[in-house]
Amino acid sequence: MSAAQLSIVFFLQMAVIIAACRLVGWVAKRYLGQPQVVGEMIAGVILGPSLLGALAPGVQGMLFPPDSKNVLFVGAQFGVGLYMFLVGLGFQAGHFRANAGSAAAVSISGMAAPFLLAILVTPWLMGMPGLFNPDLSPYQATLFMGACIAITAFPMLARIIHERGLSGTPLGTLSLSAGAIDDAGAWVVLAIVLATFGDGPMVAVKAIVGGAAFALFMLTLGPRLLAPLGRMAERQGGVGHGLLAITLILFLLSAFAMDAIGIHAVFGGFILGTVMPRGLFATEIKRQVEPFATVILLPMFFTYSGLHTQLTLVDNTGLLLATLVILAASILAKGGACWAAARLTGQDNATALGIGALMNARGLMELIIINIGLQRGIIGPALFAMLVLMAIITTLMASPLFELVHGRKARARGELGGLTEAGDDADTGLKRATSP
């Protein structure tokens, strides 16, 4: 296709993508009690070959011709990187310092159990043709599956905790702390897999050493070097176009650095966000950037994921059984281990069950990981579709399970507020979710 034809298709694509994400998100929020972002995840699958492509292949092919997918890919990477920057910007370091012992126990358990199950399940999955890259070693495949099962939908977890008035409670503090530690560990494991699945040892060394050096530099010197941005925002009484441009340039350079050394742009965005100044600067950056990132860019990511999700590939008893095993293992390993760890560290049963329900959600974080795996050739389309199903089902389970095991009891004690009305804003778990 010519550049002019791609431009015409792009505008139509974006109109359809945004409309579908808003509509399905509204239905999910209005009738299922789910966050907007859950509906957007489902909308991406609906627009892909699993539904629209099956019911109206001509329409789907016209809307999403092969040449246009490269444009969607770039927008998707920009969107998810910027989203992770905003997640990092809203991250509260104080969550680590509160209930550190219990949080570490829950997080370690929520990582250890999934990796133990991955050790058991991965050799069986590797025996099924097409699920993993044939050049992938059992060690690499096990690490990747362990990270997929262990990941937590941290932004969604934060949103649920905030909306139910639990930000200052033991359950809220413990869940946020454990979720943050848990996701950090899963990203480290993913970075190791990406670094070792390259073109030789020097590629792995460059990725591991470069990633560690970037993280060390940003976490130690970053806050001091970036502090003037916060003071500038305070003097100006907000974030002007110049300061916004500087911030976005820093984000793009961080994303470029991580991509260039062979890891992924999301690492650069998230790490930069965690060391940015807080206060007025962070509030204004989120206010200005979040609508564009969540309403325009993030739906591109969900759609790009959906275009590669072919549920029809799970078309025989063996693959269906594998899907059910992955789903059951994910729920039992993650939710069960976090519940048990919370109980062993002195939490009551309702709190422990609530933590298990929240930590079991995968959400967008899972989609990011498996998209990276698909792009890098670690997994095949069939396993990608299985893991998309796991991400959607475990995310859909989180709110109802939490309400069932903890909500009624807490509301009876007067500790829990109902869901807030979010209106039509981009309800992705960032806005208000990470407020102190």
Secondary structure, DSSP 8 states (H G I E B T S, - for coil): --HHHHHHHHHHHHHHHHHHHHHHHHHHHHHS---HHHHHHHHHHHHSTTTHHHH-HHHHHHHS-GGGHHHHHHHHHHHHHHHHHHHHHT--THHHHTTHHHHHHHHHHHHHHHHHHHHHHHHHHHTSTTSB-TT--HHHHHHHHHHHHH---HHHHHHHHHHTT-TTSHHHHHHHHHHHHHHHHHHHHHHHHHHHSSSSHHHHHHHHHHHHHHHHHHHHTHHHHHHHHHHHHHHHTS--HHHHHHHHHHHHHHHHHHHHTTS-HHHHHHHHHHHS--THHHHHHHHHHHHIIIIIIHHHHHHHHHHT--GGG--SHHHHHHHHHHHHHHIIIIIIHHHHHHHHTT--HHHHHHHHHHHT--HHHHHHHHHHHHHTTSB-HHHHHHHHHHHHHHHHHHHHHHIIIIIHHHHHTT--------TTS--SS-TTTT--
